[in-house]
Amino acid sequence: MRTNIPRHKKLYDILRKHITEGIYKEGDLLPSENELCQIYGMTRPTVRQSLSTLANDGYIRKHQGKGSIVHRLPRDIGILSVSGTTSAVGDRNLKTRMIVKPVLVPWDDDFMFVLSDMEKESGCIYMERLRLLDEVPIFYDISYIANINLPRITSRQFENKSLFHILRTHYHIEVTGGEQRIKAIPALGKTGRYLRLEEGEPVLHLERKLETNNPVLFLYSSIYCNTKKYSIFGRF
């Protein structure tokens, strides 16, 4: 199994952490490309790729002749970014409440994406979470992961924790890209209750299949988004 995290992603994570933790504040200059190459022993193309991703995710603005300037974190929520919601939100008051703790179940016969035989045979790790920002419910997130070499994942603590961080830290799993379908639907039943929306109000529904550095492991999710206060942004 391939578990190596790309070097540009490692640098991205380091710089993003330094920004969200306030080491670099809004308006500060990041070290130059040459300095980053020297500090982290990376090539210029690798450093540029990291900085481009930071710019795309709203953490910096690149100015010709000045360098990379830390930008005020956007009001939007980066659910579309491979860095994950927690990383994109930064140090704002994001909370995760478990509705259904991780449990091993069979896959649904009419699952939203086509599954491999290995995925079907391995069973599905299923969980439901509600993500709140400043006490406002923004995402009702249903996750599905094939039970492929993820020992004891159902016993881990996910309350106020990042799924991407847990996969990265404990299993060396890194999200590398993916595909998604997006459509607007009316708020009905428990979706409306969880997101505190009136029946019939619009909800943005995302169905996602995320690729990882393990070629046989994919992360699936069905996410219902309350965009009344926060829009969403990001890219793959």
C-alpha positions in Angstrom: 0.0 0.0 0.0 1.3 3.5 -0.9 1.3 5.7 2.2 3.8 8.4 1.3 2.3 11.9 1.5 3.4 14.1 -1.4 6.1 16.7 -0.4 4.0 19.6 -1.6 1.1 18.5 0.6 3.5 18.2 3.7 4.6 21.8 3.1 1.0 22.9 2.5 0.0 21.4 5.9 2.9 23.1 7.7 2.2 26.5 6.3 -1.6 26.2 6.8 -1.0 25.3 10.4 1.3 28.2 10.9 -1.4 30.5 9.5 -4.3 29.1 11.4 -2.4 29.1 14.6 -1.4 32.7 14.2 2.3 32.3 13.6 1.7 34.2 10.4 -1.1 36.8 10.7 -3.2 38.6 8.1 -1.0 40.9 6.1 2.3 39.0 7.0 4.7 37.9 4.3 5.5 34.2 4.1 9.1 33.3 3.6 10.2 33.6 -0.1 10.2 30.6 -2.4 14.0 30.5 -2.1 13.8 30.6 1.7 11.2 27.8 1.7 13.3 25.7 -0.6 16.3 26.1 1.8 14.3 25.6 5.0 12.5 22.4 4.0 14.9 21.0 1.4 12.4 21.1 -1.4 12.6 22.1 -5.1 11.0 25.3 -6.4 8.2 23.5 -8.3 7.2 21.7 -5.1 7.2 24.9 -3.1 5.2 26.7 -5.8 2.6 23.9 -5.9 2.1 24.2 -2.1 1.8 28.0 -2.3 -0.7 27.7 -5.2 -2.9 25.4 -3.2 -2.8 27.8 -0.2 -3.8 30.6 -2.6 -6.6 28.5 -4.1 -7.9 27.7 -0.6 -7.9 31.4 0.5 -5.0 31.4 2.9 -2.7 33.7 1.0 -2.6 36.1 -1.9 0.4 36.1 -4.3 1.6 39.5 -5.3 4.1 40.1 -8.0 7.2 41.6 -6.6 6.1 41.2 -3.0 5.6 37.5 -2.4 2.9 35.5 -0.6 0.8 37.6 1.8 -1.4 36.0 4.4 -5.0 36.7 3.6 -8.0 36.9 6.0 -9.5 33.5 6.1 -12.7 33.5 3.9 -16.1 33.4 5.4 -16.9 30.5 3.1 -16.5 26.9 4.2 -13.9 24.8 2.3 -15.8 21.6 2.1 -14.8 21.2 -1.5 -11.1 21.3 -0.7 -9.1 18.1 -0.3 -7.7 19.7 2.9 -11.1 19.0 4.6 -13.6 21.2 6.4 -11.6 21.5 9.6 -8.4 22.6 7.9 -10.3 25.1 5.7 -12.2 26.6 8.6 -9.0 27.1 10.6 -9.3 28.3 14.2 -13.0 29.3 14.0 -15.4 27.7 16.3 -16.1 24.5 14.4 -17.8 21.6 16.3 -18.6 18.1 15.3 -21.4 16.2 16.9 -21.9 12.5 16.4 -25.4 11.4 15.4 -24.4 7.8 14.6 -21.0 6.7 15.8 -18.8 4.6 13.4 -20.3 1.2 12.9 -19.6 -1.7 10.5 -22.6 -2.5 8.3 -23.3 -4.0 4.9 -23.4 -1.7 1.9 -26.7 -0.6 0.5 -27.7 -2.5 -2.6 -28.5 0.8 -4.3 -25.4 2.7 -3.2 -24.8 6.1 -4.8 -21.5 5.0 -6.5 -20.4 1.8 -8.1 -18.4 -0.3 -5.7 -15.6 -2.8 -6.3 -15.9 -6.4 -5.3 -13.3 -5.8 -2.6 -15.3 -2.9 -1.1 -18.5 -5.0 -1.1 -16.7 -8.0 0.6 -15.0 -5.8 3.2 -18.2 -4.1 4.6 -18.9 -0.5 5.2 -17.8 1.8 8.0 -20.8 4.1 8.5 -21.2 7.2 10.5 -23.4 10.3 10.7 -22.1 13.7 11.9 -23.4 17.2 12.3 -20.9 20.0 11.8 -21.6 23.4 13.4 -19.8 26.7 13.0 -20.4 29.2 15.8 -23.2 27.0 16.9 -24.9 27.2 13.5 -25.4 23.7 11.9 -23.9 23.9 8.4 -23.4 20.2 7.4 -25.2 17.0 8.0 -22.6 14.5 6.8 -23.1 10.8 6.2 -19.8 9.0 5.6 -19.1 5.6 4.1 -15.7 3.9 4.1 -14.7 0.4 3.0 -13.3 -1.6 6.0 -10.0 -2.1 4.3 -7.0 -2.1 6.6 -8.5 0.4 9.1 -8.1 -1.5 12.4 -10.1 -0.2 15.4 -11.4 2.8 13.5 -14.9 2.2 15.0 -13.5 2.6 18.5 -11.9 6.0 17.8 -13.2 9.3 19.1 -14.8 11.4 16.4 -16.6 14.0 18.5 -15.1 17.4 17.6 -12.4 15.6 15.5 -11.5 15.7 11.9 -12.0 12.5 9.9 -9.2 13.5 7.5 -6.8 14.1 10.4 -7.7 10.7 12.0 -7.1 8.9 8.7 -3.8 10.8 8.1 -2.5 10.4 11.6 -3.4 6.8 12.5 -3.6 5.1 9.1 -1.3 7.3 6.8 -4.3 7.8 4.5 -4.2 11.0 2.5 -7.0 12.4 0.3 -5.6 13.1 -3.2 -8.7 14.1 -5.2 -12.2 13.0 -6.1 -15.5 13.5 -7.8 -18.9 14.8 -6.7 -22.4 15.5 -7.7 -24.2 18.6 -6.4 -27.9 19.5 -6.5 -30.3 21.6 -4.6 -33.2 19.8 -2.8 -35.9 20.8 -0.3 -35.3 20.4 3.4 -37.4 17.4 4.6 -37.6 15.3 7.8 -34.5 14.9 9.8 -32.3 16.8 7.4 -34.4 19.9 8.1 -34.4 19.3 11.8 -30.6 18.8 12.0 -29.9 21.9 10.0 -32.7 24.0 11.7 -34.4 24.7 8.4 -38.1 25.1 7.7 -39.6 22.3 5.6 -39.1 23.0 1.9 -36.2 25.5 2.4 -33.3 24.7 0.0 -30.5 22.4 0.9 -27.4 21.8 -1.1 -26.8 18.0 -1.4 -23.4 16.7 -2.3 -22.5 13.1 -3.1 -18.8 12.6 -3.0 -16.2 9.9 -3.9 -12.7 10.8 -2.7 -9.6 9.1 -3.9 -6.7 8.4 -1.5 -3.1 7.4 -1.6 -4.3 3.8 -1.1 -5.5 2.9 -4.7 -8.2 0.5 -3.4 -9.6 2.8 -0.6 -12.2 5.5 -1.3 -14.1 7.8 1.0 -17.8 8.3 0.2 -20.1 10.8 1.7 -23.6 12.2 1.3 -23.5 15.8 2.7 -26.5 18.1 3.2 -25.4 21.8 3.4 -27.1 24.7 5.0 -25.9 27.7 3.0 -28.1 30.4 4.5 -25.2 32.0 6.3 -22.1 30.5 4.8 -21.4 29.6 1.2 -18.9 26.9 0.3 -15.8 26.9 -1.8 -12.7 25.0 -2.8 -11.5 22.7 -5.6 -10.1 19.3 -6.3 
